[in-house]
């Protein structure tokens, strides 16, 4: 009896007739099974709330059968089901996967980025500090040279004026 039921189920899915069921029918069956699975999940939650363990046992057995049928369809028609998924579904799935990955790894990436920015700020501060120290030393040295040149010019000018005064005084 059990084997006969299994053969009828196999025949309905088109497994014994080597995929005599159209892809559209397979997709409809697959979607119907997914809907039944969702419905049973809701009924399981309801049975648990009501402490109806007899019904819960029956629902779990049905859920197991439906899940195995879904797995069988997906394994047999995997390429066909995947190739007919719409582009928006693919994009949506990719975005959801990316969001999940980013949520998982986002904190690590943000931490690394923050650390790198801190190091960059420290390096920039060090470079600016060194540039300021070099500028201060250069300005100080420039001021010292300017003072020496000014002193030299004043000394030479006063010597020149003194000599000029001596020459003028000797002539007159």
Steps between C-alpha positions, in 0.01 A plus 500: 500500500776745601696421184190551288441845654864587436472390136185712454681800649798433275270472199329828590835673511597344168794310640401157372416630155835681476377855540182478299366788709556843351729744673206732566316219679810418702529864603133506600539179701814635663328825594194311627722283721677809633162656583391180676825498696440858615142416594609194698761711683224735614285204606794352693537824696126499569508133613787578737308793651196276558711211635343270236782249469300250294435763233860620533629148434278470191608845372869421550463178301326689218762773511775242468332346194446837335859604573636180347281556190630857471858381536443233234353750254781746565765233451343372176410835348769713658639639175158566349364666813810716541522597133142627503537718807434857398777757489339701777499193723870447428580863574288489813676186622842647423415819688369304799815285504717811475307669780540194721872480424544872555315480830724214610826654381404868516618552858840348419538711187390813686745427782787449254405817314488699825840365608653582162356853511640546852844389383472732199408791729795422728736481199364827361541661843858374521578635152344838583691513831829422322424760233429762768820412689702526177328831415573638848865393476527648151342828609720512808811434293381759247451754777847424638655541153298817442624637833863415411465651152339813647778524759763452228340762276480749787862429596623532141288810445630665817859405407442641149351821637784536749756463220307741282493749788876460545560554128280808495668643806849446356411679177353807653 
